[in-house]
């Protein structure tokens, strides 16, 4: 993963900026993964047939220690109709999250390094409420 990250010229990646791969998700035709870099995140797609890695998107983030929740929806790879939901839950003890969706369904998810990836994702359905929980199930933060 590190070599793949470093080989992608679009993101200006350097070994000094790479922190770690924080989450990955098997998806249609390959694997989507999120890499933490010193000033943000980068998303990549690895094609299962060719084993090639494609840059999906990357962004820098200011200090978000005051912002416990953020999420984005990105295409699986460039020009793909399949979308990936990526949630960032910025609390040290966050291990689970309960999301209530705009269609009325509620789901409990396990977090990986404070992140959640869901694909395929229907962009017509949005997050209405969330509860971030620790390992024991204690609510750390909730909001709409």
C-alpha positions as CSV (number, residue, x, y, z in Angstrom):
1,X,0.0,0.0,0.0
2,X,2.8,2.4,0.8
3,X,4.5,1.8,-2.5
4,X,1.2,2.3,-4.3
5,X,0.6,5.5,-2.5
6,X,4.1,6.8,-3.2
7,X,3.9,5.8,-6.9
8,X,0.8,8.0,-7.5
9,X,2.1,11.3,-8.9
10,X,-1.4,13.0,-8.8
11,X,-1.2,13.4,-5.0
12,X,2.4,14.5,-4.8
13,X,2.9,11.7,-2.3
14,X,6.1,11.4,-0.3
15,X,7.1,8.9,2.3
16,X,7.3,11.7,4.9
17,X,3.6,12.6,4.4
18,X,2.3,9.0,4.6
19,X,1.0,8.0,8.0
20,X,-0.9,4.7,7.5
21,X,-3.8,3.0,5.7
22,X,-6.7,3.5,8.1
23,X,-9.5,1.5,6.4
24,X,-10.2,-0.6,3.4
25,X,-13.4,-2.1,1.9
26,X,-13.8,-4.8,-0.7
27,X,-16.0,-3.3,-3.4
28,X,-17.2,-4.1,-6.9
29,X,-14.1,-5.0,-8.9
30,X,-11.5,-4.4,-6.3
31,X,-10.7,-2.7,-2.9
32,X,-11.2,0.9,-1.9
33,X,-8.8,2.2,0.8
34,X,-8.3,5.3,2.9
35,X,-4.7,6.4,3.6
36,X,-4.0,8.9,6.4
37,X,-1.4,11.5,5.5
38,X,0.0,14.2,7.8
39,X,-2.3,16.9,6.5
40,X,-5.4,14.9,5.5
41,X,-6.6,11.8,3.8
42,X,-6.3,10.2,0.3
43,X,-8.6,7.5,-1.1
44,X,-7.5,4.9,-3.6
45,X,-9.1,2.0,-5.6
46,X,-7.1,-1.1,-6.3
47,X,-8.4,-3.1,-9.3
48,X,-8.6,-6.8,-8.5
49,X,-7.8,-7.9,-12.0
50,X,-4.9,-5.7,-12.9
51,X,-3.8,-5.0,-9.3
52,X,-3.3,-1.4,-10.4
53,X,-4.0,1.4,-7.9
54,X,-6.0,4.4,-8.9
55,X,-6.2,7.7,-7.0
56,X,-9.8,8.5,-6.2
57,X,-9.5,11.7,-4.2
58,X,-7.4,13.5,-1.6
59,X,-7.9,16.4,0.7
60,X,-6.1,18.2,3.4
61,X,-7.9,18.9,6.7
62,X,-7.4,21.7,9.2
63,X,-7.3,20.7,12.9
64,X,-10.6,18.9,13.3
65,X,-10.1,17.9,17.0
66,X,-13.1,20.2,17.7
67,X,-15.3,18.5,15.1
68,X,-16.3,14.9,16.1
69,X,-18.1,13.9,12.9
70,X,-17.6,14.5,9.2
71,X,-18.5,12.4,6.2
72,X,-18.2,12.5,2.4
73,X,-19.4,10.5,-0.6
74,X,-16.9,9.7,-3.3
75,X,-17.1,7.7,-6.6
76,X,-15.6,4.2,-6.4
77,X,-13.1,5.4,-9.0
78,X,-13.0,8.3,-11.4
79,X,-16.3,8.5,-13.4
80,X,-17.8,5.5,-11.6
81,X,-21.6,5.5,-10.9
82,X,-20.9,3.5,-7.7
83,X,-20.4,5.7,-4.6
84,X,-18.6,5.1,-1.3
85,X,-19.7,6.7,2.0
86,X,-16.7,7.5,4.2
87,X,-17.4,8.7,7.7
88,X,-14.8,10.1,10.1
89,X,-15.5,10.0,13.8
90,X,-12.9,12.0,15.6
91,X,-13.2,10.8,19.2
92,X,-10.4,8.8,20.8
93,X,-12.6,6.1,22.2
94,X,-15.0,5.8,19.3
95,X,-15.6,2.2,18.4
96,X,-19.2,2.1,17.1
97,X,-21.7,4.4,15.6
98,X,-25.5,4.2,15.2
99,X,-26.7,6.0,12.1
100,X,-30.3,6.9,11.5
101,X,-30.8,7.4,7.7
102,X,-33.3,9.7,6.0
103,X,-35.3,6.6,4.8
104,X,-36.0,5.8,8.5
105,X,-33.6,2.8,8.9
106,X,-31.2,2.7,11.8
107,X,-27.9,0.7,11.7
108,X,-25.1,-0.1,14.1
109,X,-21.6,0.0,12.6
110,X,-18.2,-1.0,13.9
111,X,-15.5,1.7,13.3
112,X,-12.0,1.0,12.0
113,X,-9.5,3.6,13.2
114,X,-12.4,6.0,13.7
115,X,-13.7,5.6,10.1
116,X,-16.6,3.9,8.4
117,X,-16.8,2.9,4.8
118,X,-20.1,1.8,3.0
119,X,-20.5,0.8,-0.6
120,X,-22.5,0.7,-2.7
121,X,-24.1,3.9,-1.3
122,X,-27.3,5.5,-2.4
123,X,-26.7,9.2,-2.6
124,X,-30.5,9.9,-2.2
125,X,-30.3,8.7,1.4
126,X,-28.6,10.9,3.9
127,X,-27.6,10.7,7.6
128,X,-30.2,12.2,9.9
129,X,-28.9,11.3,13.3
130,X,-25.8,9.6,14.8
131,X,-24.6,8.3,18.1
132,X,-20.9,7.6,18.6
133,X,-20.2,4.9,21.2
134,X,-17.2,3.5,23.0
135,X,-16.4,-0.3,23.3
136,X,-18.8,-0.7,26.2
137,X,-21.7,1.0,24.4
138,X,-21.6,4.3,26.3
139,X,-22.7,7.2,24.2
140,X,-19.7,9.6,23.6
141,X,-21.5,12.0,21.3
142,X,-24.8,12.3,19.5
143,X,-26.2,14.8,17.0
144,X,-28.4,15.4,14.0
